Amino acid sequence: MLKLIFLFIFLPDVIWNFDKIELEDITVYFPLEIDYLAPFGCATGTSCDDEGAGYIPSAMEVAIQRLNANKKLEVFHNLSVNYVDTSKIAGPMAARTAALNNGTVAVMGLSRNCYIQSTVLNINAKVGVSDVCEMDLTSVKGFDQTTVLMNSQTNSLAKSVVYFLTKYEWKKVAIVSPSTTLSAFDSRVRSDLLDALTVNKIDILVDSRLDPMADVTEKVKDDAQKARIFIICDWSSNANLLRNYLFKLGELNKMQSGEYFVIGFVAYDTNYQWLEATSGDQRLLHLGAMDINDYNLTENDLHEVYKNFIVLSDGPPPAEPNSTWKDIQNQVLTKKAMKMCPPFCNASVSEKTVPRWDRIKLLFDGIQYLADATNDALNVGANIYQSAIFYEYMISRQIKSVTGFTEFVDGYGAIAGSMQVYYHFSSSVRNSYSLFPCARLGRTSTSTQWVMTDYSEGLSIDFVNKSAPKDTPECGFYGEKCGPPANNTFIIVISVGVAVLIGLAIAAAFLYKRYRYERKLHSLFFMIDRNQIILKKHTNLMSQQSLRSMASIHGSFVAASQALRDSHFFIEDYNNVAPPTSSQLSSVFNTGSTARVVGQIPGFGVDPTQASEDDKWHQLKDFGVGLYEGRTVALKRIYRTDVELTRSIRMEIAQLQESVNSNVIEFVGMVISSPDVFLVYELAPRGSLKDILDNDDMPLDDVFRSQMTKDIIAGLEYLHSSPVGCHGRLKSTNCLIDGRWMVRLSSFGLRELRSEESWQREEDVQEGKDDLWTAPELLRWSTGLGQCGNLLVQKADVYSLAIVLYELFGRLGPWGDEPMEPREIVSLVKRGTSSGKKVFRPDMAVLKDSPKIVQDTVAAAWTEDPLDRPSLYQIKRKLKPLTVGLKRTIMDNMVSIIEKLTDKLERDIAERNEELEREKEKSEMLLKMMLPEVVADSLKLGSNVSAESFENVTVFFSDCPGFVEMSATSKPIDIVQFLNDLYTCFDRIIDQFDVYKVETIADAYMVASGLPVPNGNHHAGEIASLGLALLKAIETFKIRHLPNEKVPLRINCSESAKQVLDTLGGYEMEERGIVEMKGKGKQMTYFVRGEDSEMRRERIIRERVKFSSLKKAKIQEKTYEFL
């Protein structure tokens, strides 16, 4: 009740109870909520760095328990924490997710580069308390900062180093730091150190930038001749640079002499594992490494080296001096063993995760600090949900740290920071010799002066020579202080003279360059006399209607079609144009096409050949064509009657003229002849991308679209990195196509010049049509494009790029088949989101046939929030699969495609020729199988085949006795297999004889000899020898389905055949008897029983010369046995 009475007396507008506090303008409900941002997903075993997030939930629970035990901080009891995993969503999106939580008092954690996150929090009226952010608060411009940084600031190292230099009166030092790329925070640390040394009048004799992993022996030798006191700053892991440089000084016996001293700095976040190691660990003795084998040093040498060596680090104080801090560490380790849900509900924390005591210490301090500030704000009725109000209670105040020290937050919202001092000594507590924290450097009061506070075993430097070394040798580094001074006057004079000359030359070059630039600006170099340009009449030929209309005027399509091959404009002199009739003019302007004859005098009652030059210029509308210094140029009207060429406008024009790139249009100059103002560009002969997309007769393939996309992105990339900075008016009409089918961006720059332009819309242009590509934030920007920053316009360019891609791949215009008028579309886009409705954008169904990566890119690029849109680099990487293998231009791709097609056609022709040869061989083989070879050869040559008669031939005819009975008792497939096996056997044998196979019908096999090439009387011998060979083969022939059956076969011959065989000799005959032959009557027949193969062999060898067909007969060496 006492508390309630106190509040009623001093705060009449505050009503307090246990559930809420009712303030004047808001009700604060309890328990309070905060959000904590960290990569919690990385702590469950993934490959990314969790930055100590695995121990954050357990530390947060211990911190809340401590708050609950503090009765003075009831407003922060039972604090609710929402954990946001930044490993799954980007930092800005994570900050936005947290900021959109209306119940959140503050957001803790954040990332190292928290500039965008802090901006998001500020926009959403939330305060932030970050323990790892490395943002430079003093450089924040354009908005009020509402984020407090708990980690040490960049000047902490500088103040610590100056403390020791002042204490030991060292005025000359050497600086050693890594040469590898440093983060922005590390660079500021080094810069602050150099500035502090300069302010305190400390000379920097050496400033070395070295590779931590390189051999520094020679560099150390050189540096040791120039300085005695070394400050080595090392942000690398395992103190690679510090260890390498220090041990090389030891190898050179510099440290052991006692005349040198090293102040080393190691970053805690890259060296915490060995800095937090146990006392006996060799890593502490060897500075992050397990041994010193790479150096010519012993352990005893190290003891001497370490006497003149201290280490500074931005880590937390050790646990031993403060029992509270030690108890907290033990509680956090115990809690970590439990499963903390959230955020680790679906996975356990990896065993490889190690505690980051610097971050845990800052978490406890940040929670305590936030609770104190909240309590103070609520006690006076301040709105803690308005960051601008709440932040005033968070700055310029003290924090009682869990480590026992007092921390100070300055007016910028940054903690003053501190530095731990390490020294090698024999610890009585740890019973070992190693590197231990022995003191803390920092503020102890509201004074900015830094003081050193010793721990239980404080800092006591045991100098090698029992006293601090001097920063300069007694005789100087070059002996100049001892004996007569060296006569270096001449060298000094020459050196100074050369240095002065070099300085003067550099200054002169700079001034001359500046002079030329200023002279260029004042010379109006860009101005072009109107009389130097010869106006040309031109017609856009991007439609068939335009070609027909033009043909009606000129009488033929020849000129138009000829021009269309090289250009989409038909250009001719005014003097060469006959005055068109009214019907011809009506034909041109009533076709419904997009073509216009630009440069025609309104009313068409004036003969263009008689119009004055002034009339021609005055009547040019938005675009014209002319001839300037032998080149065709495009004229773009600026709707201003006069231009005051201020310095800023001249600088814009200079930037435009210096913008030279293959994907941006070349600026030639300006024509200012009141009231006409024109920009002069090179002419893109193929018109704009919109002209091509609107021409339904022009097909577009994937290569064309991909190349256009590649060119547009390349042009935007160049503009964003050039002095122009952005485009601002990107649309398909400003994407021009040159003669090589390359996209060239136009209408960029000159934002100040065009900011006062009074637009005059042509009659056929609908209201709002030019703004269909414009980003919503630019539509809402009332002061015009000229007042927008480059970063804002660059994000707007990404939006416009999305509309252009939609138009390119959908080919239904910038808004597809949307039926609304352009001004209605622009109005809805400008309105943005309202009542939770989705923003108004083109229908994505138009892109259903486009690649998925195009659809995803378009959807991401036209989001409402500019910060959510991808960068051009991200878009380029996303669309890279579309452009893989593409050449520089479409023409190059066409040539490449033609080359590939030619190679393919050559391969196809070769394959077809091979296939044709194979088919030809098959046809010839089939032909020879069906016809005698001589007949087949005649037919192949196209000759007629005449019938021939042969006086003497012998025919072989075979028949299978019992074939009909066997067919009746066997399966058809068995009969087919039997005949196939039998005739295959016969075919192999007849190739050895001078015979010709006539035909096979069922079981009949017919062969003849003596035709088609006569062979004398050898026809009977060849047939007889063939029959004997077949008889021999049949002896071993088996019928598949009747393996025990034999094929009966005997050789019969007629009387006439026997007489020929007797003439040839070598054949044994057996009389068979009289046989009735069909068509011959009764004939004497014989059996052929055998032959003398040697006699046949000699006969064939002897007769081959006379009868060429005998050459195919193979000679049998073996004599057949007579049956």
Secondary structure, 3 states (H helix, E strand, C coil): CHHHHHHHHHCCCCEECCCEEECCCCEEECCCEEEEEECHHHHHCCCCCCCCHHHHHHHHHHHHHHHHCCHHHHHHCCCEEEEEECCCCCHHHHHHHHHCCCCEEEEEECCCCCHHHHHHHHHCCCEEEECCCCCCHHHCCCCCCCEEECCCCCCHHHHHHHHHHHHCCCCEEEEEEECCCCCHHHHHHHHHHHHHHHHCCCEEEEEEEECCCCCCHHHHHHHHCCCCEEEEEECCHHHHHHHHHHHHHHHCCCHHHCCCEEEEEECHHHHHHHHCCCCCCHHHHCCCCCCCCCCCCCHHHHHHHHHCEEEEECCCCCCCCCHHHHHHHHHHHHHHCCCCCCCCCCCCCCCCCCCCHHHHHHHHHHHHHHHHHHHHHHHCCCCCCCHHHHHHHCCCEEEECCCCCEEEECCCCEECCEEEEEEEEEECCCCEEEEEEEEEEECCCCCCCCEEEECCCCCCCCCCCCCCCCCCCCCCCCCCCCCCCCCCHHHHHHHHHHHHHHHHHHHHHHHHHHHHHHHHHHCCCCECCHHHEEEEEEEECCCHHHHHHHHHHHCCCHHHHHHHHHCCEEEECHHHCCCCCHHHHHHHHCCCCCCCEECCCCCCCCCCCCCCHHHHHHHCCCEEEEEECCEEEEEEECCCCCCCCCHHHHHHHHHHHHCCCCCECCEEEEEEECCEEEEEEECCCCCEHHHHHHCCCCCCCHHHHHHHHHHHHHHHHHHHHCCCCCCCCCCHHHEEECCCCCEEECCCCCHHHHHCCCCCCCCCCCCCHHHCCCCHHHHHCCCCHHHCCHHHHHHHHHHHHHHHHHHHHHCCCCCCCCCCCHHHHHHHHHHCCCCCCCCCCCCHHHHCCCCHHHHHHHHHHCCCCHHHCCCHHHHHHHCHHHHCCCCCCHHHHHHHHHHHHHHHHHHHHHHHHHHHHHHHHHHHHHHHHHCCHHHHHHHHCCCCCCCCCCCCCEEEEECCCCHHHHHHHCCHHHHHHHHHHHHHHHHHHHCCCCCEEEEEECCEEEEEECCCCCCCCHHHHHHHHHHHHHHHHHCCCCCCCCCCCCCCCCCEEEHHHHHHHHHHCCEEEEEEEEEEECCCEEEEEEEEEEECHHHHHHHHHHHCCCCHHHHHCCCCCCCCCCC
